[in-house]
Amino acid sequence: QVQLVESGGGSVQAGGSLTLSCAASGFTSGRYCMGWFRQAPGKEREGVARVDRDGRTTYAESVKGRFTISKDNAKNLLTLEMNSLKPEDAAMYYCAAVFDWGGSYCFRQNRDFPYWGQGTQVTVSS
């Protein structure tokens, strides 16, 4: 069973940086698409970034150029490096995964992610 555990959330001042981590297990066989999502109070869940089994990435326009998603398959670790943080980046951040069948499978807008972590809170103060 795939298990995901996020860490690294906290409070940071606007303009600062924070790196989130997602420790994954159950990835010894098969290849997965993984992503970061966030949800702020009163808002819908938003896809932040994704990385597929080939290492290709995509980002929400709101974070492009500021956030970097990466994964270390040897360590089963997904990270989200967040720079130049803005108050609007404050949210609960979730790590998610789905088996990746290749091609553009990972990047379908309505792709279902069956595996989720519990989330880690990010607060950005002005």
N, C-alpha and C positions, 0 to 999 in steps of 0.2 A: 504494500500500500504506500502510495506517495504521501509523504508528510513534509510540511513546510512550516518553518518557524522563523518569523521576522525578528529583527533586533536593530538597534541603532537609532531609534526614534528619540526625540527629545525636543528641547527648546533652543532656538537659535535666533539671533537678531537678523533683521532684514539685511540682505547683502552677504550674509554668512554662508557657510557650507555645512553639509551634513551628509553622511554616507549611511545608507541603510543596507542591511544584509539579510539574506534569506537562506537559511540552511535547509537543504533538501535531502531527503532519504527516499529510497525506493527507485533510484534512477540507474541502477546497475545494468539493467537491460532496457532496451528501447531508447528512443530519443524524444525529448520534450521541448515544446515551445513554452517559454516562461515569460511572465510579464509582471509589471507593477501597476497597480490601480490605486486610486485614492477616492475618498469620499468625505466631503465636508458637510457639516450640518445644514440641512435644507437643500442640498444639492444632490444630483444624481451621481452615481459612481462613474468615474472617468478613467479611461485607459491612459496611462502615463507613458509607458514604454514597453516594448516587447523585444525579445531576442529569440530567434528560431534555432533549430538544431544545427544549422550551418553557420551560425554566428552573425547572421544578418539582423539588423536592428531597425526599429521604427519608433518614432516619438510623436507625442501630441505636439501640435504647433505651439501650445502655450509653454512648453518646457524645452523645445528644441534649441540647442546651443547652450543650454544651462545644465541639463541633466545628461548623465551617461550611464547606460545600462551595460552590464557585462556579466559574464558567467565564467566560472572556473569549473570545468567538468570534473577534473581530478579531485577537487575538494567539495564537489556538489554544493557550490556556493554561488548564489546570485546576488549582485550588488547594484545599488542605485546611488551614484555619486551626484549630489545635488549642490550646485553652486549658484551664487547670486540669488539666494532665496528671497522670495517676496511674500508679503502677508497672505496673498491669495493661494500660496502653496500649502498653507496650513490645512491639514486633513489627517484622517486615518489612512495610512498606507498599507496596502495588502499585496502580498506576493501570491501569484497564481501560476498554475501549470496545466498543460494539456499535452497529451501525446502528439507529436508532430509527424504527420504523414508526408511531409516534404513539400517542395514547391512554395507556393504562397499560402499554405494552409494556416500558418501561424498568424498571418496578418489580415485575415478576414475581419471586417469591422464587428460582425456579430458572432465571432467565434466564441463558443462556449468553453469556459474553463472549469472543469469539474473539481480541481484541487485548489484549495485556498489555505493560507495561513490565518492566524488569528488577528493580525494587524499590529501595527506599531504607530504610535501617535507622533505627529510632527507639528510643532507649534512655532510660528514665526512672529516675532514681536517687532514693532516699529520703533 
